[in-house]
Amino acid sequence: MSALLDAIAATRAEVCALHGELTRCSLVVWTAGNVSARVPGADLMVIKPSGVAYDRLTPESMVVTDLFGTPADGDWGNPGLSPSSDAAAAGYVYRSMDDVGGVVHTHSTYATAWAARGGPIPCVLTMMADEFGGPIPVGPLALIGDDSIGQGIVATLRDSNSPAVLMRNHGPFTIGSDARAAVKAAVMCEEVARTVHISRQLGEPLPLDAEVTAALFARYQNVYGQ
């Protein structure tokens, strides 16, 4: 039990800190958006409480739920706050994709504008090839409140290189091996959405060849960095 309590405490601290990255990178406004993370070694996750302002978040206010988004009983001191309305969706992703350790949702301006159009962001940048391995796809329109959004995320990303999906008329959701990777994907999704939008004001951007995209993605995922 001590190891589980330590894992929950560490996950709460990380998830709380990563919400600060969403505000620092201007990906969210007011109380919208959330970060969640799978608790290592348990069928639990940690997620932002619903409707709580970012500047009021603390590790202790992060809600521990099962993988269906229901607040979990235990000795870890759930704060008595309701989890994010995206908890059921995130839980569905964790149940369906064993390699996913973090899920992020934002309403960042440019990525959400693409979601409103209902069209994918085309792969016209080497940065996109590196990070997403192709276009950023569009998922179906799904209503908040149950795991419908999660089903759309999984159906869209299961066979995609992309860690980001634009849920139609809603906004971007991103996944990662851990919560930090999912936050990075959200930051990069907004960056390329903005850049591609600007390039379209100047003319039709030039698509990257599929072989070039594949080579760039393989290099970035397997060679780049430390």
Secondary structure as a PSIPRED ss2 file (coil, helix, strand):
# PSIPRED VFORMAT (PSIPRED V4.0)

   1 M C   1.000  0.000  0.000
   2 S H   0.000  1.000  0.000
   3 A H   0.000  1.000  0.000
   4 L H   0.000  1.000  0.000
   5 L H   0.000  1.000  0.000
   6 D H   0.000  1.000  0.000
   7 A H   0.000  1.000  0.000
   8 I H   0.000  1.000  0.000
   9 A H   0.000  1.000  0.000
  10 A H   0.000  1.000  0.000
  11 T H   0.000  1.000  0.000
  12 R H   0.000  1.000  0.000
  13 A H   0.000  1.000  0.000
  14 E H   0.000  1.000  0.000
  15 V H   0.000  1.000  0.000
  16 C H   0.000  1.000  0.000
  17 A H   0.000  1.000  0.000
  18 L H   0.000  1.000  0.000
  19 H H   0.000  1.000  0.000
  20 G H   0.000  1.000  0.000
  21 E H   0.000  1.000  0.000
  22 L H   0.000  1.000  0.000
  23 T H   0.000  1.000  0.000
  24 R H   0.000  1.000  0.000
  25 C C   1.000  0.000  0.000
  26 S C   1.000  0.000  0.000
  27 L C   1.000  0.000  0.000
  28 V C   1.000  0.000  0.000
  29 V C   1.000  0.000  0.000
  30 W C   1.000  0.000  0.000
  31 T C   1.000  0.000  0.000
  32 A C   1.000  0.000  0.000
  33 G C   1.000  0.000  0.000
  34 N E   0.000  0.000  1.000
  35 V E   0.000  0.000  1.000
  36 S E   0.000  0.000  1.000
  37 A E   0.000  0.000  1.000
  38 R E   0.000  0.000  1.000
  39 V C   1.000  0.000  0.000
  40 P C   1.000  0.000  0.000
  41 G C   1.000  0.000  0.000
  42 A C   1.000  0.000  0.000
  43 D C   1.000  0.000  0.000
  44 L E   0.000  0.000  1.000
  45 M E   0.000  0.000  1.000
  46 V E   0.000  0.000  1.000
  47 I E   0.000  0.000  1.000
  48 K C   1.000  0.000  0.000
  49 P E   0.000  0.000  1.000
  50 S C   1.000  0.000  0.000
  51 G C   1.000  0.000  0.000
  52 V C   1.000  0.000  0.000
  53 A C   1.000  0.000  0.000
  54 Y H   0.000  1.000  0.000
  55 D H   0.000  1.000  0.000
  56 R H   0.000  1.000  0.000
  57 L C   1.000  0.000  0.000
  58 T C   1.000  0.000  0.000
  59 P H   0.000  1.000  0.000
  60 E H   0.000  1.000  0.000
  61 S H   0.000  1.000  0.000
  62 M C   1.000  0.000  0.000
  63 V E   0.000  0.000  1.000
  64 V E   0.000  0.000  1.000
  65 T E   0.000  0.000  1.000
  66 D E   0.000  0.000  1.000
  67 L C   1.000  0.000  0.000
  68 F C   1.000  0.000  0.000
  69 G C   1.000  0.000  0.000
  70 T C   1.000  0.000  0.000
  71 P E   0.000  0.000  1.000
  72 A C   1.000  0.000  0.000
  73 D C   1.000  0.000  0.000
  74 G C   1.000  0.000  0.000
  75 D C   1.000  0.000  0.000
  76 W C   1.000  0.000  0.000
  77 G C   1.000  0.000  0.000
  78 N C   1.000  0.000  0.000
  79 P C   1.000  0.000  0.000
  80 G C   1.000  0.000  0.000
  81 L C   1.000  0.000  0.000
  82 S C   1.000  0.000  0.000
  83 P E   0.000  0.000  1.000
  84 S C   1.000  0.000  0.000
  85 S C   1.000  0.000  0.000
  86 D C   1.000  0.000  0.000
  87 A H   0.000  1.000  0.000
  88 A H   0.000  1.000  0.000
  89 A H   0.000  1.000  0.000
  90 A H   0.000  1.000  0.000
  91 G H   0.000  1.000  0.000
  92 Y H   0.000  1.000  0.000
  93 V H   0.000  1.000  0.000
  94 Y H   0.000  1.000  0.000
  95 R H   0.000  1.000  0.000
  96 S H   0.000  1.000  0.000
  97 M C   1.000  0.000  0.000
  98 D C   1.000  0.000  0.000
  99 D C   1.000  0.000  0.000
 100 V C   1.000  0.000  0.000
 101 G C   1.000  0.000  0.000
 102 G E   0.000  0.000  1.000
 103 V E   0.000  0.000  1.000
 104 V E   0.000  0.000  1.000
 105 H E   0.000  0.000  1.000
 106 T C   1.000  0.000  0.000
 107 H C   1.000  0.000  0.000
 108 S C   1.000  0.000  0.000
 109 T H   0.000  1.000  0.000
 110 Y H   0.000  1.000  0.000
 111 A H   0.000  1.000  0.000
 112 T H   0.000  1.000  0.000
 113 A H   0.000  1.000  0.000
 114 W H   0.000  1.000  0.000
 115 A H   0.000  1.000  0.000
 116 A H   0.000  1.000  0.000
 117 R H   0.000  1.000  0.000
 118 G C   1.000  0.000  0.000
 119 G C   1.000  0.000  0.000
 120 P C   1.000  0.000  0.000
 121 I E   0.000  0.000  1.000
 122 P C   1.000  0.000  0.000
 123 C C   1.000  0.000  0.000
 124 V C   1.000  0.000  0.000
 125 L C   1.000  0.000  0.000
 126 T H   0.000  1.000  0.000
 127 M H   0.000  1.000  0.000
 128 M H   0.000  1.000  0.000
 129 A H   0.000  1.000  0.000
 130 D H   0.000  1.000  0.000
 131 E H   0.000  1.000  0.000
 132 F H   0.000  1.000  0.000
 133 G C   1.000  0.000  0.000
 134 G C   1.000  0.000  0.000
 135 P C   1.000  0.000  0.000
 136 I E   0.000  0.000  1.000
 137 P C   1.000  0.000  0.000
 138 V E   0.000  0.000  1.000
 139 G E   0.000  0.000  1.000
 140 P C   1.000  0.000  0.000
 141 L C   1.000  0.000  0.000
 142 A C   1.000  0.000  0.000
 143 L C   1.000  0.000  0.000
 144 I C   1.000  0.000  0.000
 145 G C   1.000  0.000  0.000
 146 D C   1.000  0.000  0.000
 147 D C   1.000  0.000  0.000
 148 S H   0.000  1.000  0.000
 149 I H   0.000  1.000  0.000
 150 G H   0.000  1.000  0.000
 151 Q H   0.000  1.000  0.000
 152 G H   0.000  1.000  0.000
 153 I H   0.000  1.000  0.000
 154 V H   0.000  1.000  0.000
 155 A H   0.000  1.000  0.000
 156 T H   0.000  1.000  0.000
 157 L H   0.000  1.000  0.000
 158 R C   1.000  0.000  0.000
 159 D C   1.000  0.000  0.000
 160 S C   1.000  0.000  0.000
 161 N C   1.000  0.000  0.000
 162 S C   1.000  0.000  0.000
 163 P C   1.000  0.000  0.000
 164 A E   0.000  0.000  1.000
 165 V E   0.000  0.000  1.000
 166 L E   0.000  0.000  1.000
 167 M E   0.000  0.000  1.000
 168 R C   1.000  0.000  0.000
 169 N C   1.000  0.000  0.000
 170 H C   1.000  0.000  0.000
 171 G E   0.000  0.000  1.000
 172 P E   0.000  0.000  1.000
 173 F E   0.000  0.000  1.000
 174 T E   0.000  0.000  1.000
 175 I E   0.000  0.000  1.000
 176 G E   0.000  0.000  1.000
 177 S C   1.000  0.000  0.000
 178 D C   1.000  0.000  0.000
 179 A H   0.000  1.000  0.000
 180 R H   0.000  1.000  0.000
 181 A H   0.000  1.000  0.000
 182 A H   0.000  1.000  0.000
 183 V H   0.000  1.000  0.000
 184 K H   0.000  1.000  0.000
 185 A H   0.000  1.000  0.000
 186 A H   0.000  1.000  0.000
 187 V H   0.000  1.000  0.000
 188 M H   0.000  1.000  0.000
 189 C H   0.000  1.000  0.000
 190 E H   0.000  1.000  0.000
 191 E H   0.000  1.000  0.000
 192 V H   0.000  1.000  0.000
 193 A H   0.000  1.000  0.000
 194 R H   0.000  1.000  0.000
 195 T H   0.000  1.000  0.000
 196 V H   0.000  1.000  0.000
 197 H H   0.000  1.000  0.000
 198 I H   0.000  1.000  0.000
 199 S H   0.000  1.000  0.000
 200 R H   0.000  1.000  0.000
 201 Q H   0.000  1.000  0.000
 202 L H   0.000  1.000  0.000
 203 G C   1.000  0.000  0.000
 204 E C   1.000  0.000  0.000
 205 P C   1.000  0.000  0.000
 206 L C   1.000  0.000  0.000
 207 P C   1.000  0.000  0.000
 208 L C   1.000  0.000  0.000
 209 D C   1.000  0.000  0.000
 210 A H   0.000  1.000  0.000
 211 E H   0.000  1.000  0.000
 212 V H   0.000  1.000  0.000
 213 T H   0.000  1.000  0.000
 214 A H   0.000  1.000  0.000
 215 A H   0.000  1.000  0.000
 216 L H   0.000  1.000  0.000
 217 F H   0.000  1.000  0.000
 218 A H   0.000  1.000  0.000
 219 R H   0.000  1.000  0.000
 220 Y H   0.000  1.000  0.000
 221 Q H   0.000  1.000  0.000
 222 N H   0.000  1.000  0.000
 223 V C   1.000  0.000  0.000
 224 Y C   1.000  0.000  0.000
 225 G C   1.000  0.000  0.000
 226 Q C   1.000  0.000  0.000
